[in-house]
Amino acid sequence: MPLLVGQRFEITMLTPFSSNNKQELITKVPSDAVRLEDGQYKVWTLDSDQRAVRVDVQIIDTLGDHFIVSSTIEPGDLLVVLGHEGLQPNETVTPTEREST
């Protein structure tokens, strides 16, 4: 089926991740979750034990108040959007609210 001019659609694409065997996904994340640290864009996610993990992201595009990024973030991963100032790796985090996009 051909696309119409201006028609919007959503895709998910896997690309090789150069530093290890994990795959990178194209993901939409809130712009408040993305931090610039030491010249690299990063987000904080939570592992299964609710501990903070810093993840490198590559910004591909912007979409309103979100960034389209390439990263190892997977569907369902929790992102820290507020309160990430001073957060340290492996620090336990208690989520207060979960927003669906």
N, C-alpha and C positions, 0 to 999 in steps of 0.2 A: 504494500500500500504506500503510495508516494506521500511525502509530507507536504503540507501547504505552507506557503510563505508566512512566516511569523508564528507558525504552530509550535507550541512548547511540548517537550517531552523530557522524561527523566531516564538517565542511564546509570548503570554501575559498571565500572571497568576495573579489571585487575591489571596491575603492572608489576614488573619485577622490582624488588627492593634491593638496592645494591649492597647494603651492609650485611644482610643475612638472608635466610630462605623464606622469610615472611612475604606475603603479598601486600601491596598497597592498594587501598580503595580510594575512590573519589567520593568524598563525603561533604555534606553541608553541615557546618557548625556555627553556633552563635558567635558573632564577632567579639563579644565580651570574653569568650573563653580563650581567645588566641592572645598570646603574649610574645613580645619581641625580647629575647634574652641573648646577649652576646652575638648579635647579628643573625640569629636563627629564630624562626617562628616556632612556638611550642604551645602545647595545651597540656593540662593536667587531667588525667583520667583516674578512675578508681579500679583497683584489681578486685578479685573475689573476696578479699579480706578487708575491703574498704580502706586500703592504703593507697596513698598518692603515688602516681607514676607519671613522670614527665615524658611526653611523646613529641618528637619532631614532626612538623607538618610543613608542607610546601603549599603556599597559597596559589591557586590557579585563577580564581575570579572572585568577584563579589556579587552578592545577590541580596539587595536590601540591607538588612542588619545581620546578614550571615556571610561567611566566607565559604567558598568551594575549595576544599583542600585535598591534597593527596597525602595519605598517611597510613599507618597500620591500625588506625581506629576501626573497630568492627561494629556492626549494628548491635545496639543494646548496650554498648559501653557508656558508663556514666562520665560526664565531663564536669569539671569544676568551673563554674561561670563566675561566681562571686566568692570572695574570700581567699583567692589564691596568692595574694601578696604575702610573702614570708613563708609560704608552704615549702616543706622539705620532702625529698623523696622518702617513701616508706612511712610517712606520717599518717596516723589514723585520722580519717575524715568521717564525720557524721553528716550525711546528706539531709537537708531540711525540706527539699521539695524537688520533684522531678517534673520537667516540662517535656511534653511530646511535640515533635515538629512534623 
